[in-house]
Amino acid sequence: MGRVQLFEIRLSHGRVVYSPGEPLAGTVRVRLGAPLPFRAIRVTCTGSCGVSNKANDAAWVVEEGYFSSSLSLADKGSLPVGEHSFPFQFLLPATAPTSFEGPFGKIVHQLRATIDTPRFSKDHKCSRVFYILSPLNLNSIPDIEQPNVASATKKFSYKLVKTGSVVLTASTDLRGYVVGQVLRLRADIENQSGKDTGPVVASLLQKVSYKAKRWIYDVRTIAEVEGAGVKAWRRAQWQEQILVPALPQSALPGCSLIHIDYFLQVSLKAPEATVTLPVFIGNIAVNHAPLSPPPGPGPPSGALPPAVPSAPPQEEAEAVAGGPHFLDPVSLSTKSHSQQQLPPAALGSVPGPSELLPQDGSPTPRPLPPPLCVSTGATVPYFAEGSGEPVPTTSTLVLPPEYSAWGYPDGEWRGRGLVGRGCHEPHVDPTLSLQRPRRPM
């Protein structure tokens, strides 16, 4: 079996997730089948971020380090046959960012152990990855308790000589959510035309921005809900909800190369009208009651009430005169509900300490720590450089599972692309236009 039969790093109590500012302890274990002379035995604790221009490429073009500490476990000597254990302990910095893994970059925290052998002998190395979770408290985000409302008006022509408009207003009950929380959506649609609208679609989008030699915007659809259209000369209300799955937190405090944003996009297929609401995903839920009431009967707080013009333009006079008066708003039905949910191994969710998670599913007497998700799953990457248009690249899309046996209606996964820009702000402008990429054949 060779001279070195075992060389590994073990973390105390089997932990894999740590908090910034917390001590990290463990041991380096060595099992030898023959005496091993050495010059030094060392262990190093590091945290760094790397970004590449190519998907799943470890050749980073841009890197930044967060911390690096080294300990000498043994000086020059010789290890006899048998097992040896060398304890160590590091203090993690309070500014360490949350671990993250994406196709174009990652934030990695790991331990490396090395046995330096005399000249002309092979050095022995091993490593162990651990994860850091720096919880994002949603209450620390400015204006998190403010109403989340957006509205858009689309004018269009139909039947060659007639014109009309549609007013689309969307709102959510909160501006920030945690994993497992329900996002409640409401859309108010006023069809001021004699033509029926197309279906209304709501999509929860994730955008990851990588700062390489050029900005890379990586976008995917987390969940999508589709509702029915609105009849001519009618007002309609559509209320739906989306369960927030395991997702990396918004932003990544402490990291300047990777930024994460989430958006809720509500759009009509015909005529094309879109509104975009920024939302935040965190680890500590909002504990303030929203200033606006939850979605329900009546217009949302902060939204302008839709109004029918009393004196329509000349080209609309005939259509308005011939159209019926607006009735009370009707409720739209949901046609499909698709939510992408990857297996735990593919999603990259990392469990917390075993003592914090009951194995039998029984209630725990104390709150569980916030979940850690370090992977973004399937994405649709976009590159942006200068003033040029973003170019979509080929990417394997992971389709959602069949939901016929679940509480959610089964549906079809639809990817959407978010138009990138040549420059990047710390927080993405929520008014960015969105476009749907072509479905792969």
PLY file of the C-alpha trace (Angstrom):
ply
format ascii 1.0
element vertex 441
property float x
property float y
property float z
element edge 440
property int vertex1
property int vertex2
end_header
0.00 0.00 0.00
3.00 2.28 0.10
4.63 4.24 2.83
1.80 6.77 3.35
-1.41 4.78 3.75
-3.61 7.63 4.98
-3.24 11.42 4.84
-6.37 13.46 5.49
-7.87 16.50 7.22
-10.75 16.04 9.63
-12.85 18.89 11.02
-14.03 18.77 14.62
-17.53 17.32 15.12
-17.81 16.70 11.37
-18.75 20.31 10.68
-18.65 21.73 7.16
-20.39 25.13 7.58
-18.92 27.96 9.66
-19.69 31.59 10.38
-17.26 34.53 9.93
-15.27 35.21 13.09
-15.75 31.63 14.32
-12.86 29.28 15.28
-12.24 26.35 12.95
-10.60 23.30 14.56
-9.60 19.90 13.29
-6.80 17.39 12.98
-4.39 16.18 10.29
-4.18 12.39 10.37
-1.33 10.33 8.94
-1.02 6.53 8.79
2.36 5.12 7.75
3.43 1.65 6.66
7.12 2.59 6.92
9.12 5.37 8.65
8.85 8.73 6.87
11.54 11.40 7.23
10.22 14.94 6.76
11.36 18.55 6.86
8.04 20.05 8.01
4.32 19.31 8.34
2.13 22.33 7.70
-1.55 23.19 7.34
-2.89 26.30 5.60
-6.35 27.89 5.74
-7.29 30.07 2.74
-10.26 31.91 1.26
-10.30 33.25 -2.29
-12.44 34.00 -5.34
-11.69 33.27 -9.00
-13.54 34.20 -12.20
-13.06 32.77 -15.70
-14.21 33.73 -19.19
-15.27 30.15 -19.93
-17.85 28.02 -18.19
-16.52 25.38 -15.81
-12.92 26.47 -16.40
-10.60 26.59 -13.38
-8.06 28.79 -15.20
-9.05 32.04 -13.50
-8.45 35.30 -15.34
-9.24 37.41 -12.27
-8.66 36.43 -8.63
-8.88 38.00 -5.21
-7.86 36.61 -1.82
-9.66 37.11 1.49
-7.38 35.42 4.01
-4.45 32.99 4.25
-3.04 31.57 7.48
-0.47 28.81 7.94
0.52 26.69 10.94
3.56 24.45 11.41
2.41 21.18 12.98
5.82 19.49 13.24
9.42 20.44 12.56
12.17 18.40 10.90
12.26 14.78 11.98
10.97 11.32 11.14
7.55 9.77 11.68
7.55 6.14 12.82
5.22 3.44 11.54
1.60 3.79 12.72
-1.03 6.50 13.01
-0.30 10.12 13.92
-2.69 12.99 14.66
-1.82 16.70 14.60
-4.48 19.10 15.95
-4.87 22.64 14.62
-7.17 25.64 15.00
-7.74 28.82 12.96
-9.83 31.89 13.65
-11.88 32.77 10.58
-11.94 36.50 9.75
-15.15 38.42 10.39
-15.10 39.80 6.82
-15.03 36.42 5.03
-17.71 36.28 2.28
-20.26 33.50 1.88
-19.15 30.48 -0.16
-20.43 30.37 -3.73
-20.03 28.14 -6.80
-21.11 29.15 -10.29
-20.15 28.14 -13.84
-17.93 31.21 -14.32
-16.47 31.61 -10.85
-16.51 30.57 -7.25
-15.71 31.67 -3.71
-13.77 28.83 -2.12
-12.61 28.31 1.46
-10.34 25.35 2.06
-7.63 23.73 4.19
-4.42 22.31 2.72
-1.97 20.05 4.54
1.56 19.31 3.30
4.34 16.96 4.37
7.62 18.36 3.06
10.04 15.51 2.50
13.83 15.61 2.00
15.31 16.38 -1.38
14.44 14.03 -4.27
11.48 12.62 -2.31
7.83 13.20 -3.14
5.93 15.72 -1.03
2.54 14.61 0.23
-0.50 16.91 0.04
-4.20 16.79 0.85
-7.01 19.36 1.04
-10.46 19.80 2.52
-13.11 22.33 1.44
-15.32 23.94 4.06
-18.09 26.51 3.69
-18.70 29.92 5.22
-22.17 31.40 5.60
-22.34 35.10 6.33
-26.11 35.51 6.88
-27.79 38.36 5.03
-30.23 40.12 7.35
-32.97 41.47 5.10
-33.82 44.09 7.72
-30.44 45.74 7.06
-31.42 46.55 3.44
-32.66 50.16 3.10
-36.39 50.56 2.41
-36.96 46.82 2.62
-40.37 47.45 4.20
-41.50 49.81 1.41
-44.23 48.70 -1.04
-42.95 46.75 -4.03
-45.10 48.05 -6.91
-44.45 48.79 -10.58
-46.75 49.81 -13.43
-46.52 50.07 -17.22
-48.86 51.25 -19.99
-48.68 49.81 -23.50
-50.36 51.53 -26.48
-50.92 49.46 -29.60
-52.91 49.33 -32.82
-55.28 46.58 -33.88
-57.49 46.02 -36.89
-55.33 48.54 -38.77
-57.42 51.61 -37.88
-58.16 51.13 -34.18
-55.89 51.86 -31.24
-55.98 50.84 -27.62
-53.87 50.52 -24.51
-53.30 48.13 -21.63
-52.30 49.15 -18.09
-50.31 46.49 -16.20
-49.60 46.93 -12.48
-47.70 44.31 -10.44
-46.97 44.13 -6.74
-45.60 41.72 -4.14
-46.37 41.48 -0.44
-42.68 41.99 0.49
-39.40 43.11 -1.05
-37.29 40.40 0.59
-37.71 36.68 1.26
-35.90 33.73 2.80
-35.70 30.15 1.56
-39.03 28.36 2.02
-41.04 31.58 2.24
-44.00 32.20 -0.07
-43.79 35.15 -2.47
-47.29 36.51 -3.01
-47.83 38.22 -6.33
-50.69 40.36 -7.55
-51.18 41.73 -11.05
-53.90 44.24 -12.00
-54.62 44.49 -15.73
-56.92 47.00 -17.40
-57.59 46.29 -21.07
-58.65 49.62 -22.62
-59.14 48.15 -26.08
-61.51 46.00 -28.08
-58.96 43.18 -28.40
-58.30 40.36 -25.92
-54.82 40.27 -24.43
-52.45 37.32 -24.44
-51.60 35.35 -21.29
-49.90 37.06 -18.36
-46.62 35.50 -17.18
-44.70 36.01 -13.93
-41.09 34.80 -13.66
-38.66 34.79 -10.76
-35.23 35.46 -12.32
-31.72 35.15 -10.94
-28.89 37.20 -12.42
-25.27 36.52 -11.44
-22.68 39.07 -12.62
-19.03 38.01 -12.93
-16.29 40.61 -13.22
-13.73 39.02 -15.55
-11.96 40.87 -18.37
-15.48 41.75 -19.41
-18.72 41.48 -17.47
-20.48 38.14 -17.77
-24.18 38.09 -16.87
-25.52 34.66 -16.03
-29.32 34.46 -15.98
-31.82 31.72 -15.26
-35.51 31.36 -14.51
-36.18 30.01 -11.04
-39.95 29.71 -11.34
-42.63 30.76 -13.81
-46.40 31.11 -13.47
-48.76 31.74 -16.39
-52.28 33.13 -16.14
-55.11 33.61 -18.59
-55.59 36.66 -20.81
-57.98 39.56 -20.26
-61.08 40.07 -22.40
-61.66 43.30 -24.32
-62.81 46.29 -22.26
-62.31 44.45 -18.98
-60.35 44.86 -15.77
-58.80 41.76 -14.20
-56.87 40.78 -11.11
-54.42 37.89 -10.94
-53.13 36.59 -7.62
-50.51 33.88 -7.41
-47.68 32.68 -5.19
-44.20 31.24 -5.66
-42.35 29.16 -3.08
-38.77 30.45 -2.77
-36.44 27.43 -3.27
-32.90 27.00 -1.95
-30.97 29.87 -3.56
-27.75 31.76 -2.86
-28.36 35.02 -1.04
-28.58 38.36 -2.84
-25.30 40.20 -3.30
-22.20 38.63 -1.73
-20.86 41.09 0.86
-17.07 41.07 0.96
-16.67 39.89 -2.67
-16.08 42.41 -5.47
-15.97 39.92 -8.39
-19.39 38.23 -8.12
-22.78 39.84 -7.51
-26.22 38.19 -7.34
-29.55 39.90 -8.07
-33.12 38.62 -8.19
-36.08 40.04 -10.11
-39.76 39.27 -10.49
-40.82 39.97 -14.06
-44.52 40.21 -14.94
-45.41 40.52 -18.60
-48.21 40.24 -21.14
-47.50 38.29 -24.31
-49.82 40.38 -26.48
-49.53 43.30 -26.50
-46.01 43.08 -25.12
-45.95 44.88 -21.78
-43.48 44.18 -18.97
-42.82 45.35 -15.43
-39.86 44.30 -13.29
-39.73 44.22 -9.51
-36.41 43.77 -7.68
-36.56 41.27 -4.83
-33.95 40.21 -2.29
-33.15 36.69 -1.07
-31.63 36.60 2.40
-31.14 34.39 5.44
-32.94 36.42 8.13
-36.56 37.28 7.31
-38.08 40.74 7.32
-39.54 41.35 10.76
-41.31 44.61 9.91
-44.89 44.61 8.71
-45.08 45.97 5.16
-46.46 49.47 4.82
-48.85 48.26 2.15
-51.50 45.59 2.82
-50.94 42.14 1.33
-52.39 41.47 -2.12
-56.15 41.35 -1.93
-59.23 43.20 -3.10
-58.59 46.81 -3.97
-55.60 48.50 -5.64
-52.17 48.10 -3.97
-50.83 50.96 -1.88
-48.66 53.34 -3.85
-50.10 52.34 -7.23
-51.95 54.85 -9.35
-55.59 53.83 -9.81
-56.37 52.97 -13.42
-58.60 55.51 -15.09
-60.59 55.48 -18.29
-60.08 58.72 -20.20
-63.27 60.81 -20.18
-62.38 62.38 -23.50
-60.55 59.81 -25.63
-58.55 60.89 -28.67
-60.39 61.20 -31.94
-59.05 57.90 -33.27
-60.36 56.09 -30.15
-63.71 57.85 -29.90
-65.54 55.36 -32.07
-64.04 52.34 -30.30
-64.73 53.72 -26.83
-68.27 54.66 -27.76
-68.94 51.21 -29.12
-67.25 49.36 -26.25
-69.08 48.44 -23.03
-68.45 50.25 -19.76
-65.79 48.75 -17.47
-67.27 46.29 -15.03
-65.92 45.14 -11.66
-62.53 43.40 -11.93
-62.64 39.69 -12.67
-60.23 37.09 -11.26
-57.83 35.44 -13.70
-57.14 31.72 -13.53
-53.65 30.18 -13.57
-52.83 28.07 -16.62
-49.47 26.61 -15.54
-47.02 26.77 -12.67
-43.44 25.65 -13.33
-40.78 25.70 -10.65
-37.26 24.47 -11.27
-36.07 22.23 -8.45
-32.77 20.40 -8.81
-31.70 17.39 -6.75
-29.62 18.30 -3.69
-26.44 16.96 -5.28
-26.92 19.07 -8.40
-28.12 22.12 -6.54
-25.11 22.14 -4.27
-26.94 22.75 -1.00
-24.62 22.11 1.88
-26.04 20.75 5.14
-25.19 22.37 8.41
-23.71 20.63 11.42
-25.25 17.25 12.04
-26.21 18.14 15.59
-28.36 21.03 14.34
-30.43 19.01 11.89
-32.61 16.25 13.46
-32.30 13.03 11.50
-35.78 11.77 12.42
-37.55 14.96 11.33
-38.73 15.73 14.86
-39.12 19.39 15.88
-36.03 21.04 17.23
-36.22 23.11 20.41
-34.21 25.94 18.88
-34.33 27.66 15.47
-32.35 26.02 12.71
-29.47 28.00 11.20
-30.15 29.67 7.85
-29.65 27.27 4.92
-26.57 27.56 2.74
-26.84 27.16 -1.02
-23.62 27.67 -2.96
-24.66 26.65 -6.48
-26.68 28.46 -9.14
-27.75 25.42 -11.16
-28.56 25.72 -14.87
-27.97 29.14 -16.38
-28.14 31.08 -19.63
-24.93 33.15 -19.78
-24.63 36.50 -21.52
-21.46 38.42 -22.32
-21.30 42.20 -22.52
-18.33 44.30 -23.53
-18.37 47.99 -24.36
-21.55 49.10 -26.09
-22.07 45.84 -27.96
-25.16 43.74 -27.53
-24.96 40.74 -25.20
-24.51 37.42 -26.98
-26.21 34.30 -25.57
-24.03 31.21 -25.37
-24.99 27.57 -25.54
-25.83 26.09 -22.17
-27.49 22.86 -21.06
-30.81 23.72 -19.44
-32.11 21.48 -16.69
-35.83 20.90 -17.03
-37.99 20.79 -13.89
-39.46 17.55 -12.56
-43.02 16.47 -13.26
-45.35 18.16 -10.78
-48.51 16.15 -11.46
-48.23 14.46 -8.06
-47.25 17.64 -6.23
-49.23 20.49 -4.79
-48.12 22.65 -7.70
-49.61 22.28 -11.19
-47.18 20.84 -13.66
-45.78 23.24 -16.22
-43.02 23.94 -18.64
-39.70 25.54 -17.80
-38.98 28.65 -19.82
-35.67 30.42 -19.73
-35.42 34.18 -20.02
-32.41 36.30 -20.74
-31.60 39.61 -19.08
-29.98 42.17 -21.33
-26.51 43.01 -20.04
-24.69 46.32 -20.14
-21.12 47.30 -20.73
-20.79 48.63 -17.20
-22.05 47.29 -13.91
-23.51 48.99 -10.88
-23.37 47.48 -7.37
-27.13 46.99 -7.61
-28.73 46.30 -10.98
-31.22 48.86 -12.23
-34.64 47.17 -11.87
-35.81 48.86 -15.07
-33.48 46.78 -17.24
-35.29 45.38 -20.23
-35.77 41.63 -20.41
-35.91 39.40 -23.43
-36.73 35.74 -23.95
-33.95 33.65 -25.55
-34.77 31.11 -28.19
-35.79 27.71 -26.95
-33.03 25.12 -27.66
-34.00 22.64 -30.34
0 1
1 2
2 3
3 4
4 5
5 6
6 7
7 8
8 9
9 10
10 11
11 12
12 13
13 14
14 15
15 16
16 17
17 18
18 19
19 20
20 21
21 22
22 23
23 24
24 25
25 26
26 27
27 28
28 29
29 30
30 31
31 32
32 33
33 34
34 35
35 36
36 37
37 38
38 39
39 40
40 41
41 42
42 43
43 44
44 45
45 46
46 47
47 48
48 49
49 50
50 51
51 52
52 53
53 54
54 55
55 56
56 57
57 58
58 59
59 60
60 61
61 62
62 63
63 64
64 65
65 66
66 67
67 68
68 69
69 70
70 71
71 72
72 73
73 74
74 75
75 76
76 77
77 78
78 79
79 80
80 81
81 82
82 83
83 84
84 85
85 86
86 87
87 88
88 89
89 90
90 91
91 92
92 93
93 94
94 95
95 96
96 97
97 98
98 99
99 100
100 101
101 102
102 103
103 104
104 105
105 106
106 107
107 108
108 109
109 110
110 111
111 112
112 113
113 114
114 115
115 116
116 117
117 118
118 119
119 120
120 121
121 122
122 123
123 124
124 125
125 126
126 127
127 128
128 129
129 130
130 131
131 132
132 133
133 134
134 135
135 136
136 137
137 138
138 139
139 140
140 141
141 142
142 143
143 144
144 145
145 146
146 147
147 148
148 149
149 150
150 151
151 152
152 153
153 154
154 155
155 156
156 157
157 158
158 159
159 160
160 161
161 162
162 163
163 164
164 165
165 166
166 167
167 168
168 169
169 170
170 171
171 172
172 173
173 174
174 175
175 176
176 177
177 178
178 179
179 180
180 181
181 182
182 183
183 184
184 185
185 186
186 187
187 188
188 189
189 190
190 191
191 192
192 193
193 194
194 195
195 196
196 197
197 198
198 199
199 200
200 201
201 202
202 203
203 204
204 205
205 206
206 207
207 208
208 209
209 210
210 211
211 212
212 213
213 214
214 215
215 216
216 217
217 218
218 219
219 220
220 221
221 222
222 223
223 224
224 225
225 226
226 227
227 228
228 229
229 230
230 231
231 232
232 233
233 234
234 235
235 236
236 237
237 238
238 239
239 240
240 241
241 242
242 243
243 244
244 245
245 246
246 247
247 248
248 249
249 250
250 251
251 252
252 253
253 254
254 255
255 256
256 257
257 258
258 259
259 260
260 261
261 262
262 263
263 264
264 265
265 266
266 267
267 268
268 269
269 270
270 271
271 272
272 273
273 274
274 275
275 276
276 277
277 278
278 279
279 280
280 281
281 282
282 283
283 284
284 285
285 286
286 287
287 288
288 289
289 290
290 291
291 292
292 293
293 294
294 295
295 296
296 297
297 298
298 299
299 300
300 301
301 302
302 303
303 304
304 305
305 306
306 307
307 308
308 309
309 310
310 311
311 312
312 313
313 314
314 315
315 316
316 317
317 318
318 319
319 320
320 321
321 322
322 323
323 324
324 325
325 326
326 327
327 328
328 329
329 330
330 331
331 332
332 333
333 334
334 335
335 336
336 337
337 338
338 339
339 340
340 341
341 342
342 343
343 344
344 345
345 346
346 347
347 348
348 349
349 350
350 351
351 352
352 353
353 354
354 355
355 356
356 357
357 358
358 359
359 360
360 361
361 362
362 363
363 364
364 365
365 366
366 367
367 368
368 369
369 370
370 371
371 372
372 373
373 374
374 375
375 376
376 377
377 378
378 379
379 380
380 381
381 382
382 383
383 384
384 385
385 386
386 387
387 388
388 389
389 390
390 391
391 392
392 393
393 394
394 395
395 396
396 397
397 398
398 399
399 400
400 401
401 402
402 403
403 404
404 405
405 406
406 407
407 408
408 409
409 410
410 411
411 412
412 413
413 414
414 415
415 416
416 417
417 418
418 419
419 420
420 421
421 422
422 423
423 424
424 425
425 426
426 427
427 428
428 429
429 430
430 431
431 432
432 433
433 434
434 435
435 436
436 437
437 438
438 439
439 440
